[in-house]
Amino acid sequence: MKKRILILCTGNSCRSQIAEALGKHFASDIFESYSAGTETKPKINQDAVTVKLIFDWYTVGEESGKPLAILAIAKRLTAAGIKAPGANKHTVTHGTHWNAITVSRILSNTAYMGEWQWGNTRMVCGKREKNPTEPVITVKVPAIVSCEQFQLAQENKEYNKRMARRNRRQNYLLT
């Protein structure tokens, strides 16, 4: 399955249509390119609202002020009936089922803080791994969350990873 790329032009000067045409002409075997068009849309993308909600729940928390765990966020999104990424018209039973891996990947994706990266990973034998040989291309995109909130999410993930029960050598009374 080819990757899909959406090209945005905030200046409304047809650059996205030009980039879409160039992508289709020169790299149609690698990815599918789409232009956002020249007209601004008054409707807010619900996926962006969901991403913002995930970051808020993970870094700030809910009404109680206590941040939610990744699994708790996945369960809450599923219970709310919010469509999961990758769900399409062919997905019948799993269209609104969220899992912790999906939430974790959203929290790690730099595109949501305004930096989309190309070339930092590659597929080897069906598995994604870091790509040490190719240069990483970073493109500025509209941010959904602030850099500060993104960094706080990364710090929370690292702390939670270190403090996870599975990583403890022994159970201590005060930990």
N, C-alpha and C positions, 0 to 999 in steps of 0.2 A: 504494500500500500504506500503510495507516494505521500510525502508531507504536503500540507497545504500552507501557503503563505498569503496573508492578507496585507496589502500595501496601503498605508495611510498617508495622506498629504494634508497637513493642517493648513497650508496656505491656499488651498482650493485653486491650485494653478495647473491641474492636470498631470502633475508628476506621477501620481499613483497609476493613472491610466497608461502612461508611457512605460513605467516600470513593469506593469502587468504584461504589456505587449512584449517587452524585451524578455521577461521571464518565460512567457509562452514560446517565444521564438528560439531562445538559446538554451533553455534548461527544462523543456517540457517533459523530458524523460526522467528528471530528478525530482521535480516538485510541481504542484499545481499552483499557479499564481492568480490572485484575485485583487481587484481594486475596490476600495471603499467608495469610489465614485466622487462626484463633485458636489453633491448636495449633502448638507449636514442633516443629520437625523435628530428629531426632537426626543426620541425614545431612548432611554438609558438601557444599555445591554444588561440583561438580568445576570449573565455570567459574571460580569464585573461586580455587580452587587453581591453575588455569592462569594467571590474571592475576597472582597473587602470584609464581609461578615466572618469568613474563616480566619483572616488575620486578626480581626478585632476579638473574636472569641479566644484565640490562642495567646494573644499578647495582653489584652486588657481584661478580658473576661466578660461575664454577663452582669446582670443587676447586682449580684453579690460582690462583684469585684474580684472574684477568684478566676484566673484563667482556666480554660477547659483543656483537657488532654486531647490528643489527636483522635483517639478512638471515640471519645465522647462527642467530639465535633462530627465525626462520620455518622454516628448513631443519630445525632440531632438532625443532621441534614436529611438522612433517610426518613426519619419520622415526619419531617416537615413536607416530604414529597418533592423535594427539589431535585431536578433532573441532574444526574451525574454526568461528568464529562465522558464523551464517547457514546453516550446513549443516543440511539437514533430510532427511526421508525421501525426498524427490524428488531429492536430490543424490546421484548415483551415483559419479561419478569425482572430484568436487572436494570431497567431504565432509571429508577430512582434509588437504587442501592449504592450507597457510598461505602468505601472501605478506607482503612487507615492509611494505606499506601498512597491512595489518590490524594488525600488531604496532605500528607507529608510532602508529596511532590509539588503540590501547589505552594506550600510554604517555602519550598527550596527554589522555586523558579524565579530567577532574577528579572524576568520580563515584567512581573507585576510591580517592580519598583522602578521600571522605566528603562531597563537595559536588556534587550533581547540579544542572545549570543548564538552564534553559528560556529560549529566546528569544535566545541569543547568535549563532545562525546562521539563515539562511533559504535557501530554494531559489529561484533565479532562472534561468529557462530550463534547468532540469534540472541546474544546478550549485549547490553549496553555497557560500555566501559569508557573511562576517560581517554581522550585522544592526546597523547603527548607529542605527536609529530607535527600536527597541523596547527597553524596560527589561529587563534580565536578571533572572530570578527564580532565586534560589539556595535549594535545599532540602538540609538535612542528611540524609545517608543513612549506613548502616553502612559504615565504611571497610575496605578490603581491605589497603591499604598506608598507611604513616604519611605525614604531610605532608612530613617530611624526606626520605624515600625518593622521593616524588613529585617534590619540588623538585630532588633530585639527578638524577633521570631527565631533567628538563627542561634542566638545565645540561649534561648529557652530550649531549642532542640538539642543543642550540645549539652546543656546541663542535664536535661532529662535522659539523654543517652548515657551520660556518665553515672547518673544516680539510679538507673533502671535496676530492678531487682535481679535481672538475669546477669548483670555485670558485677554483682557483689560476690566476693570470694566466700564470705561468711555472713550470717545474719547476726547483727549486733543489736543489743537492747535499745540503744540510743540513736539508731539510724533509721 
